[in-house]
Amino acid sequence: MDTYDIEMALEDDYDISDSEFYDSDNDPEFVLNNNHNETDSVTETMISFSDVSLNFTWEDYDVENHKIFQFTGNEGIQTHTVNIHSTAIDIFKLFFNDGLVNLIVRETNVYANQVLQSTRISRNCRLNNWADNNSQEIQVFFGIFIWMGLNVRPALSDYWSNDPLYKNDFISHLMTRNRFELLMRMLHFNDNQIPNPNDKLVKIRPLLTLLKNNIQSVYSVREKMVIDEKLTKSKITVTSFRREVCKSLLGIETQTRLPPIKPVIHILQPRTGGGTSDRKQCVLCYENLTKLKKLSRDEARKRVKKVKTFCSGCPKKPTMCFECHIAKHK
């Protein structure tokens, strides 16, 4: 705009075309053409809203001529293995079948071997204890996951805790905490060495494909569906369904009683052989000096008791003095 245009713009009877204020930089479809005048090319692409009619007339919908599409789907259950006598685990294994379990077993073992070959592992690392899993162990693994949802605890370690408030000998008998955490560390559903940057779900794509195929092979939706609360006469609930599946996966239904627990007898015994130089530090004395009295390790080694006795009932048979043995197992 020049000086004349600015002066005319202040007059009430002057109308400025919208095209002169059109911002071509904000138009993603605008392409500069050197063969034509820029203002003319932009003006040709603009639409004047004054040419568009905004007058609408409401009309009643013609229900009689409404087109109805015929439902042609094969609705309902698509398998003959389900009947009124089917249990919760029978229903569960229609979706979580052997093919899906074998996928998890295979890919978990593949990933574990990749980690072991590509990672420098220290001598005391728990990865040294890795052993390939199998279908039975994977089912127990997921059974424990379901059980954790029914018995919520503050931390994962509490499920294997010896605290009387949390202690559960049955789960620790099925799988140790270290093994459970190893399986969690290695759990995989696809091979990491087959990347697919275009698929954001590549890590679980095989699992989703199998689940989708299993669901479609078991049930086809009906013409009329109501997604609401339970409307059937069945008395089973989601919680009771999970409980029955958990029992089946963990083998509780066939095991009426827990395995007998042998009583542990803690006896302080002397180590045979050796002389005075074979005396070792009392484990509990050392812990008390470093943790309770906050002494340094060097100072604790100077003041700790050195004995030749150990507790035969404790794991790893730790060296222990008489006073600490009485205090711990009184």
C-alpha positions as CSV (number, residue, x, y, z in Angstrom):
1,M,0.0,0.0,0.0
2,D,1.2,3.5,-0.9
3,T,0.4,6.8,0.8
4,Y,-2.7,7.3,-1.3
5,D,-4.1,3.9,-0.3
6,I,-3.5,4.6,3.4
7,E,-5.3,7.9,3.2
8,M,-8.2,6.3,1.3
9,A,-8.4,3.5,3.9
10,L,-9.3,6.1,6.5
11,E,-12.3,7.1,4.5
12,D,-15.6,5.3,5.4
13,D,-16.6,4.7,1.8
14,Y,-13.3,3.0,0.9
15,D,-13.3,-0.8,0.8
16,I,-10.0,-2.7,0.8
17,S,-10.0,-6.1,-0.9
18,D,-9.1,-9.0,1.4
19,S,-6.7,-10.2,-1.2
20,E,-4.3,-7.3,-0.4
21,F,-4.0,-8.6,3.1
22,Y,-3.6,-12.2,2.2
23,D,-0.6,-13.8,3.8
24,S,0.9,-16.3,1.4
25,D,3.6,-17.4,4.0
26,N,0.9,-19.1,6.0
27,D,-0.6,-20.9,3.1
28,P,1.0,-24.4,2.8
29,E,-0.4,-24.9,-0.7
30,F,1.0,-21.5,-2.1
31,V,3.7,-21.9,-4.7
32,L,5.4,-18.9,-6.1
33,N,5.2,-18.8,-9.9
34,N,7.7,-16.4,-11.5
35,N,5.6,-16.3,-14.8
36,H,2.6,-14.6,-13.2
37,N,2.0,-11.7,-11.0
38,E,2.1,-12.8,-7.4
39,T,-1.0,-10.8,-6.4
40,D,-3.1,-12.1,-9.3
41,S,-2.2,-15.7,-8.6
42,V,-3.1,-15.5,-5.0
43,T,-6.3,-13.7,-5.7
44,E,-7.4,-16.5,-8.1
45,T,-7.1,-19.1,-5.3
46,M,-9.1,-17.2,-2.7
47,I,-12.7,-17.8,-2.0
48,S,-15.0,-15.0,-1.2
49,F,-17.3,-15.9,1.7
50,S,-19.9,-13.4,0.4
51,D,-20.5,-15.8,-2.5
52,V,-21.4,-18.7,-0.2
53,S,-24.9,-19.0,0.9
54,L,-25.4,-19.6,4.6
55,N,-29.2,-20.0,4.5
56,F,-30.1,-23.5,5.6
57,T,-33.6,-25.0,5.9
58,W,-34.3,-27.7,8.4
59,E,-36.3,-30.7,7.1
60,D,-37.7,-33.7,8.8
61,Y,-35.8,-36.9,8.2
62,D,-37.5,-39.4,5.9
63,V,-37.6,-42.5,8.0
64,E,-39.5,-44.6,5.5
65,N,-36.9,-44.2,2.9
66,H,-34.0,-44.9,5.3
67,K,-31.7,-47.5,3.8
68,I,-31.3,-50.5,6.0
69,F,-28.2,-52.7,5.5
70,Q,-28.7,-56.4,5.9
71,F,-26.4,-58.0,8.5
72,T,-24.6,-61.0,6.9
73,G,-22.1,-61.9,9.5
74,N,-21.8,-65.3,11.2
75,E,-22.5,-64.1,14.7
76,G,-21.8,-65.8,18.0
77,I,-19.3,-68.4,19.1
78,Q,-17.2,-69.9,16.3
79,T,-15.8,-72.9,18.1
80,H,-17.4,-76.1,19.2
81,T,-15.0,-76.6,22.2
82,V,-17.0,-74.2,24.4
83,N,-20.2,-75.4,26.2
84,I,-22.0,-75.0,29.4
85,H,-19.5,-77.3,31.2
86,S,-16.4,-75.3,30.1
87,T,-14.3,-74.0,33.0
88,A,-12.5,-70.6,33.3
89,I,-9.2,-72.1,32.2
90,D,-10.9,-73.6,29.1
91,I,-12.1,-70.1,28.1
92,F,-8.7,-68.6,28.9
93,K,-6.7,-71.0,26.8
94,L,-8.9,-70.3,23.8
95,F,-7.0,-67.0,23.6
96,F,-3.8,-67.7,25.5
97,N,-3.3,-70.9,23.6
98,D,-0.1,-73.1,23.0
99,G,0.9,-71.0,19.9
100,L,1.0,-67.8,21.9
101,V,2.9,-69.5,24.8
102,N,5.4,-71.0,22.4
103,L,6.0,-67.5,20.9
104,I,6.8,-66.1,24.3
105,V,9.1,-69.0,25.2
106,R,11.0,-68.8,21.9
107,E,11.4,-65.0,21.8
108,T,12.4,-64.8,25.5
109,N,15.1,-67.4,25.1
110,V,16.3,-65.7,21.9
111,Y,16.6,-62.3,23.6
112,A,18.3,-63.9,26.7
113,N,21.0,-65.5,24.5
114,Q,21.5,-62.2,22.7
115,V,22.0,-60.4,26.0
116,L,24.4,-63.0,27.3
117,Q,26.5,-62.9,24.1
118,S,26.6,-59.1,23.9
119,T,27.0,-58.1,27.6
120,R,30.0,-58.3,29.8
121,I,28.8,-60.1,32.9
122,S,30.5,-60.0,36.2
123,R,31.1,-63.2,38.2
124,N,28.4,-62.5,40.8
125,C,25.8,-61.3,38.3
126,R,22.5,-63.2,38.4
127,L,22.5,-63.5,34.6
128,N,25.0,-66.3,35.0
129,N,22.2,-68.4,36.4
130,W,20.0,-68.0,33.3
131,A,18.5,-71.2,31.9
132,D,16.1,-71.4,28.9
133,N,12.5,-71.4,30.0
134,N,9.7,-73.7,28.7
135,S,6.0,-73.5,28.2
136,Q,5.1,-74.8,31.7
137,E,7.3,-72.2,33.4
138,I,5.9,-69.4,31.3
139,Q,2.3,-70.4,32.3
140,V,3.4,-70.4,36.0
141,F,5.0,-67.0,35.4
142,F,1.8,-65.5,34.1
143,G,-0.2,-67.3,36.8
144,I,1.9,-65.5,39.4
145,F,1.2,-62.2,37.6
146,I,-2.5,-62.8,37.9
147,W,-2.2,-63.8,41.5
148,M,-0.3,-60.6,42.2
149,G,-3.3,-58.7,41.0
150,L,-5.5,-60.5,43.4
151,N,-3.0,-60.0,46.3
152,V,-1.7,-56.5,46.0
153,R,1.4,-55.8,48.1
154,P,3.6,-52.7,48.5
155,A,6.6,-54.0,46.6
156,L,7.6,-56.9,44.3
157,S,10.0,-58.3,46.9
158,D,7.2,-58.5,49.5
159,Y,5.7,-61.5,47.6
160,W,8.7,-63.5,48.6
161,S,9.3,-61.9,51.9
162,N,9.8,-63.9,55.1
163,D,8.0,-61.2,57.1
164,P,5.0,-63.0,58.7
165,L,2.7,-60.2,57.4
166,Y,3.5,-61.1,53.8
167,K,5.0,-64.6,53.9
168,N,3.6,-67.1,51.3
169,D,5.4,-70.4,51.1
170,F,3.4,-71.6,48.1
171,I,4.6,-69.0,45.6
172,S,8.2,-69.3,46.7
173,H,7.9,-73.1,46.3
174,L,6.7,-72.5,42.6
175,M,9.4,-70.0,41.6
176,T,12.1,-68.1,43.4
177,R,12.2,-64.3,43.3
178,N,15.5,-64.3,41.4
179,R,14.1,-66.5,38.7
180,F,10.9,-64.4,38.4
181,E,12.9,-61.2,38.1
182,L,15.2,-62.8,35.5
183,L,12.1,-63.8,33.4
184,M,10.8,-60.2,33.7
185,R,14.2,-58.9,32.5
186,M,14.2,-61.2,29.5
187,L,10.5,-61.3,28.6
188,H,10.1,-60.6,24.8
189,F,7.6,-61.1,22.1
190,N,9.6,-60.3,19.0
191,D,13.2,-60.4,17.8
192,N,15.0,-57.1,18.4
193,Q,17.3,-57.8,15.4
194,I,14.4,-57.5,13.0
195,P,13.7,-53.7,13.3
196,N,10.7,-52.0,11.6
197,P,10.9,-48.3,12.1
198,N,7.4,-47.8,10.5
199,D,5.7,-50.0,13.1
200,K,5.6,-48.4,16.5
201,L,4.2,-51.7,18.0
202,V,6.9,-53.8,16.4
203,K,8.0,-55.2,19.8
204,I,4.6,-56.7,20.5
205,R,3.3,-57.1,16.9
206,P,3.5,-61.0,16.8
207,L,1.7,-61.1,20.1
208,L,-1.1,-58.8,18.9
209,T,-1.4,-60.7,15.6
210,L,-1.9,-64.0,17.4
211,L,-4.3,-62.6,19.9
212,K,-6.4,-61.0,17.2
213,N,-6.5,-64.2,15.2
214,N,-7.5,-66.2,18.3
215,I,-10.3,-63.8,19.2
216,Q,-11.6,-63.8,15.7
217,S,-11.6,-67.6,15.5
218,V,-13.5,-67.9,18.8
219,Y,-16.2,-65.3,18.6
220,S,-17.8,-63.0,16.0
221,V,-19.8,-60.0,17.2
222,R,-23.6,-60.0,16.8
223,E,-25.7,-57.5,14.9
224,K,-26.9,-55.8,18.1
225,M,-24.5,-55.2,20.9
226,V,-24.8,-53.4,24.2
227,I,-21.5,-52.4,25.8
228,D,-22.7,-51.9,29.4
229,E,-22.6,-53.8,32.7
230,K,-23.3,-57.5,32.8
231,L,-26.7,-58.4,31.5
232,T,-26.4,-62.1,31.7
233,K,-27.6,-64.5,34.3
234,S,-24.1,-66.0,34.9
235,K,-22.9,-65.6,38.5
236,I,-19.2,-65.5,37.5
237,T,-17.4,-62.1,37.9
238,V,-14.1,-60.9,36.5
239,T,-12.5,-61.4,39.9
240,S,-13.7,-65.0,40.2
241,F,-12.7,-65.7,36.6
242,R,-9.2,-64.4,37.3
243,R,-9.1,-66.5,40.5
244,E,-10.0,-69.7,38.7
245,V,-7.5,-69.1,35.9
246,C,-4.8,-68.4,38.5
247,K,-5.5,-71.6,40.3
248,S,-5.3,-73.6,37.1
249,L,-2.1,-72.0,35.9
250,L,-0.4,-72.5,39.3
251,G,-1.7,-76.0,39.8
252,I,-3.7,-75.2,42.9
253,E,-6.8,-77.1,41.7
254,T,-5.0,-80.4,41.7
255,Q,-3.0,-79.7,44.9
256,T,-5.3,-79.8,47.9
257,R,-2.6,-79.0,50.4
258,L,0.6,-77.2,50.4
259,P,3.9,-79.1,50.3
260,P,5.1,-80.0,53.8
261,I,7.6,-77.6,55.2
262,K,10.5,-79.2,57.0
263,P,11.2,-77.5,60.3
264,V,14.6,-75.7,60.4
265,I,16.7,-76.4,63.5
266,H,19.5,-73.8,64.1
267,I,22.4,-75.4,65.8
268,L,25.7,-73.7,66.6
269,Q,28.5,-76.1,65.5
270,P,32.3,-75.8,65.4
271,R,34.2,-76.0,62.2
272,T,36.4,-79.0,62.1
273,G,40.2,-78.9,61.4
274,G,42.5,-75.9,61.3
275,G,44.1,-73.9,64.0
276,T,43.6,-70.5,65.6
277,S,44.4,-68.8,62.2
278,D,41.2,-70.3,60.7
279,R,38.9,-68.2,62.9
280,K,36.6,-66.1,60.9
281,Q,34.6,-62.9,61.6
282,C,31.1,-63.2,63.1
283,V,28.7,-62.1,60.4
284,L,26.2,-60.5,62.8
285,C,28.8,-58.8,64.9
286,Y,30.2,-57.2,61.8
287,E,26.7,-56.0,60.6
288,N,26.0,-54.5,64.0
289,L,29.2,-52.6,64.1
290,T,28.8,-51.2,60.5
291,K,25.1,-50.6,60.4
292,L,24.1,-49.9,64.0
293,K,27.2,-48.3,65.4
294,K,28.1,-46.7,62.1
295,L,31.8,-47.8,62.2
296,S,34.0,-47.9,59.2
297,R,34.8,-51.2,57.7
298,D,38.4,-51.1,58.8
299,E,37.4,-50.2,62.4
300,A,34.7,-52.9,62.4
301,R,37.3,-55.6,61.3
302,K,39.5,-54.7,64.2
303,R,36.7,-54.9,66.8
304,V,34.6,-57.8,65.4
305,K,34.7,-61.2,67.1
306,K,36.6,-64.0,65.3
307,V,35.3,-67.5,66.0
308,K,35.3,-71.0,64.6
309,T,31.5,-71.7,65.0
310,F,28.7,-71.5,62.5
311,C,24.9,-71.9,62.4
312,S,24.0,-75.1,60.5
313,G,20.4,-74.0,60.0
314,C,20.9,-70.6,58.3
315,P,21.4,-70.3,54.6
316,K,25.1,-70.5,53.5
317,K,26.0,-71.6,57.1
318,P,27.4,-68.2,58.3
319,T,30.1,-67.8,60.9
320,M,28.5,-66.8,64.1
321,C,29.5,-66.3,67.7
322,F,27.5,-67.7,70.7
323,E,26.0,-64.4,71.7
324,C,24.8,-63.5,68.2
325,H,23.4,-67.0,67.7
326,I,21.3,-66.8,70.9
327,A,20.1,-63.3,70.0
328,K,19.0,-64.3,66.5
329,H,17.4,-67.6,67.2
330,K,16.0,-67.2,70.8
